[in-house]
């Protein structure tokens, strides 16, 4: 299946409001923190998903996607490629609208499974960079 077009990515970013960030760190120097902080400053609700945190960016953290008590538009994955398939399975279970794999992260098999379940999929792209490109 073809990757999402530039227009489709723009529509996803325009319509999404809630981003669950799997692997969000509370350390300001980590990419997951900087990207999430930027998206939060642009009006998105960030939900940290990390079993080692109770809070990040002023938001309650959850150990797993299945523990998040509200609907999620985008699941942003800041985990190694080996963890992607498990995160995708969770995203499908919770009814997320989209999977976003950050730069350097891809899993074609998991992406195909997500698309088959009706989720939009972005791989190996930075959420912050894609947002900035469209909404400066």
Order of alpha helices (4+ residues) and beta strands (2+ residues): alpha-beta-alpha-beta-beta-beta-beta-alpha-beta-alpha-beta-alpha
